[in-house]
Amino acid sequence: MLGLVLAGEAIYALPFHVTRFFRPTVLEVFDLTNTELGTAQAVYGVVAMLSYFPGGPLADRFPARKLLAWSLWSTAAGGLYMATMPGFRGALVIWGFFGFTTILLFWAALIRATREWGGHDEQGRAFGFLEGGRGALAAVLATMGAALFGLMFPEGYASASPEGKRLALSLIIYGYTAVTAATGVYVWFVLSDGHPSGQPNLEEWRPEKESTWTHIMRVLRMPSVWLTSVIVVCAYVGYKGFDNYSLFAVEGFGMSEIEAAGIAAIGAWMRPLAAVAAGLIGDRILVSRMTVLCFSVLLASQLFFAIHTPEPGVGWLLLGNILIGSSAIFGLRSLYYALFEEAEVPAAVTGTAVGLVSVIGYTPDIFVSYVGGVLLDNSPGLAGHQHYFYFLAAFAALGLLVSYTLMRRLRS
């Protein structure tokens, strides 16, 4: 599980952490607008969407150890190019490359290995530990990055030279690159090639040796898989919205870039706590019921930011609601794949089911950053951020409706 946790977060440090925690600096050093950065991240989403589904059958057939390790090393190689700050065209190339390296051989293999680790009765615990551990690693890296960022500007960010800002960001990127590569080495040596005891592999499970197409059709005929796909879409929109918190702190509440990075890092620390708690509670009260609760909290948090007008000296209000919203966001991330066991999706088709859910569920990688960039650029300042939170709240409301529908279906 430690290997899965480290791999599951380290691989996304370069494509996501850098812009999540240091977005204002990325925009400045890469010389990008919000729309251009959103476009680059949309390219990631398109390539990722094309990689999710073929990655599912691969995860059902090949050892997770090899799939995960090669994905990590490939992503680390991309970090070396990212550290050159290649501008808009280079950003399109590097985020497109990350869309391939972080998904095709990686994502379905990670989820299948986690489900097998959890067994029949502790799916919430398994995915809670995975997401919580990933969150702890993300928070540690974010805190270290924010501390380094502050040390690089002892006289304040505003007084720093362009060269100083570029150097600080490049050091952060190189640090994430080193962590990603080292995790690949760790995974290569600690994960086994076989399935855990008591968990049949694909060939043992299908005595009729069905074709790949029949295997896929088996998953396509499961209504719960389609409903889970919509739940993942809505939860992932909320997760993508977390990337905007640091910029919202600067433009909405008037904080400095260093203070904003610190606020985002504090919010990230809710991830391990909320993920583990949601998973453990989900095992006790049903994962589907816990999913409904998390969407309800997320909807309330996002509507508050959409309606509230910030006032000077109330940074505690920003932090408090970020902590509340983050609890729901990260709780959902520990729950939606745990729904597979409650919905009785066969373990041996987990990879293919993850592939289908991911093709649909992670489409927010294509449009959320782009829509956010357009909203922020068209209505600069607080108004753009409020429009963005209304956009996020609409998906939280849809997620609440669909998760309630799935809960009723599974209990009937």
KETIPA-391437 format. One record per residue (C-alpha): residue in one letter; x negated, y, z. Coordinates in steps of 0.2 Angstrom, whole numbers, plus 2048, in hexadecimal, padded with zeros to 3 digits. Example, Ala and Ser with C-alpha at 12.3 -4.5 7.8 and 13.67 -1.06 7.14 Angstrom:
2
A7C27EA827;S7BC7FB824;
END
This chain:
412
M800800800;L7F280C803;G7EB8097F2;L7FD80C7EB;V7FE81C7F5;L7EE8237F0;A7F081F7DE;G8028257DE;E7FD8377E2;A7EB8397DC;I7F08367CA;Y7FD8457CB;A7F18517D3;L7EA8587C3;P7FA85A7B9;F8058607C8;H7FB8667D7;V7F18737CF;T80087D7C8;R80B8797D8;F7FF8807E5;F7F588D7DA;R8028927CD;P7FE8A57CD;T7EC8A27CB;V7EE8957BD;L7F98A17B4;E7EB8AE7B5;V7DC8A47B2;F7E389A7A4;D7EB8AA79D;L7FC8A379C;T80E8A979E;N81B8A07A8;T82389A798;E812894790;L80E88A7A0;G82088379F;T81D87E78D;A80D875791;Q81686C79F;A824868793;V81785F788;Y813855797;G825850799;V82784B786;V818840786;A81D839797;M82E835791;L82782B782;S81C82278E;Y82881D79C;F83280F793;P82380578A;G81A80679B;G8297FC7A3;P8267EB79A;L8137EE79C;A8157EF7AF;D8207DF7AF;R8117D57A6;F8007DC7AC;P7F87DF7BD;A7FB7EF7C5;R7E97F07CA;K7E27F27B8;L7F07FD7B3;L7EF8097C1;A7DC80B7C1;W7DA80E7AE;S7E881B7B0;L7DF8247BE;W7CE8247B5;S7D682B7A5;T7DE8397AE;A7CE83E7B7;A7C683F7A6;G7D384C7A1;G7CF8567B1;L7BE85A7AA;Y7C586279B;M7D386B7A5;A7C58737B0;T7BF87D7A1;M7CF8877A1;P7D388478F;G7E189178D;F7F288E785;R7EE882777;G7E2878783;A7F0878790;L7FC870783;V7EF86277F;I7EA85F791;W7FC85D798;G800853789;F7F184778D;F7F78467A0;G80884179A;F801832792;T7F382D79F;T7FF82F7AF;I80D8257A8;L80B81879B;L80180C7A5;F8048137B6;W8168177BC;A8208077BA;A8117FD7C0;L8118087D0;I8238067D3;R8247F37D0;A8157F07DC;T81D7FB7E9;R82E7F27E8;E8257E17E9;W81C7E77F9;G82D7EC801;G8357DB7FF;H8487D9800;D84D7E3810;E8407F1811;Q8417FA801;G84480B80A;R834808814;A82A803805;F82F8127FB;G82F81D80A;F81D81880E;L81881B7FC;E82082C7FA;G81B83180C;G80982B809;R8088347F9;G80F844801;A80284380F;L7F4842802;A7FC8507F8;A7FD85B808;V7EB85780D;L7E585C7FB;A7F086B7FB;T7EA87180C;M7D886E807;G7DA8777F7;A7E38867FF;A7D588780C;L7C88877FF;F7D28947F5;G7D289F804;L7BF89D807;M7BB8A27F6;F7C48B37F8;P7BE8B9809;E7C38CB804;G7D48C67FE;Y7DA8BF7ED;A7DE8D07E6;S7CC8D67E7;A7C58C67DF;S7BD8C77CE;P7C48BD7BF;E7B48B37C0;G7B68AF7D2;K7C88A97CF;R7C389E7C1;L7B58967CB;A7C18937DA;L7CE88B7CE;S7C18807C6;L7BA87A7D6;I7CC8757DB;I7CE86C7CA;Y7BE8637CC;G7C285D7DE;Y7D38567D8;T7C984D7C9;A7BD8457D5;V7CB83F7E1;T7D48377D2;A7C582E7CB;A7C08277DC;T7D28217DF;G7D18177CF;V7C180E7D6;Y7CA80B7E6;V7D98037DE;W7CF7F87D3;F7C77F07E2;V7D67EF7EE;L7E57EA7E4;S7E77D87DE;D7EC7D17CD;G7FA7C67D3;H80B7CA7DA;P80E7C97ED;S8137B87F4;G8267B57F1;Q8277C17E3;P8287B87D2;N8207BF7C3;L82A7C17B3;E8257B17AB;E82A7A77BA;W83B7B07BB;R8417AD7A9;P84079B7A5;E84879E794;K8397A978F;E8457B6789;S83E7C377D;T8397D4782;W8487DC779;T8547D0783;H84A7D5793;I84E7E778F;M8607E478B;R8627DB79C;V85D7EC7A4;L8687F7798;R8787EE79E;M8767F37B0;P8818027B4;S8788057C5;V8688087BB;W8708157B1;L87781E7C0;T86681D7C8;S85F8267B9;V86A8357BC;I8668357CE;V8548367CA;V8578447BD;C85F84F7CB;A85384A7D8;Y84484E7CD;V84B85F7C8;G84A8637DA;Y83985D7DB;K8338677CC;G83B8767D5;F82F8747E3;D82187A7D7;N82988B7D7;Y82888E7EA;S8178967EA;L81C8A37DC;F82D8A67E4;A8238AB7F4;V8198B77EB;E8268BF7E0;G8358BD7EB;F82E8C07FC;G81F8CA7F8;M8128BE7FF;S8008BD7F9;E7FA8AF7EE;I7F08A87FD;E7FF8A9808;A80A8A17FB;A7FE8927F9;G7FE89080B;I81289080B;A8128837FD;A805878807;I810878817;G81F87380C;A815865805;W81285E817;M82585A818;R82284D80A;P81B83F815;L827843824;A837844819;A83283580E;V82F82981C;A83E82F826;A84A82E817;G84381C812;L845815824;I85681D827;G85C817816;D85780581B;R863807829;I872811822;L87080C810;V865814803;S87381A7F9;R87B823808;M86B82C80C;T8698317FA;V87A83A7FC;L87584380C;C864849804;F86D8507F5;S87985A800;V86B86280A;L8618667FA;L87186E7F2;A873879801;S86187F802;Q8608837EF;L87088D7F0;F8698977FF;F85A89D7F5;A8658A17E6;I8718AC7F0;H8658B37FE;T85C8C47FB;P84B8C3803;E8478D1810;P8368D7816;G82F8CD825;V83A8BE823;G82D8B281D;W8338A682A;L8438A4821;L83A8A0811;L83089381A;G83F88C823;N849889814;I83A88280A;L838875818;I84B871817;G84B86F804;S83B866804;S841859810;A850855804;I8448557F5;F8388497FC;G84583F804;L84D83C7F3;R83C8377EC;S83B8287F8;L84C8227F5;Y8518217E3;Y8478127DE;A84C8097EE;L85D8097E7;F8587FB7DC;E8597EE7EA;E8697F57F0;A8707F47DE;E8697E27DC;V85E7E67CD;P8537D67CB;A8417D87D1;A83A7D17C2;V8417DE7B7;T83C7EC7C2;G82F7F37B6;T83B7F47A7;A8487FC7B2;V83C8097B8;G83880C7A6;L84A80F7A2;V84D81A7B1;S83E8247AE;V84182879C;I8518307A2;G84C8357B3;Y83C83F7B0;T8438497A1;P8428587AD;D82F8587A9;I83585E798;F84186C79C;V8408727AE;S82F87B7AD;Y83488279C;V8458887A2;G83D88F7B2;G8308997A8;V83E8A079D;L8498A57AC;L83A8AD7B5;D8338B67A6;N8458BD7A0;S8498C37B1;P8398C87BA;G8398C87CD;L8468C27D9;A8548C17CC;G84B8B47C2;H8478A97D1;Q85A8AA7D6;H85F8A47C5;Y8538967C6;F85A8907D7;Y86B8907D0;F8658857C2;L85D8797CF;A86D8797D9;A8788747CB;F86D8647C9;A86E8617DC;A8818627DB;L8818557CC;G87584A7D6;L88184A7E5;L8908457DA;V8878377D2;S87F8307E2;Y8908307EA;T8978277DB;L88981A7DC;M88B8177EF;R89E8147ED;R89A8087DE;L88D7FE7E8;R8997FD7F8;S8A87F77EE;
END
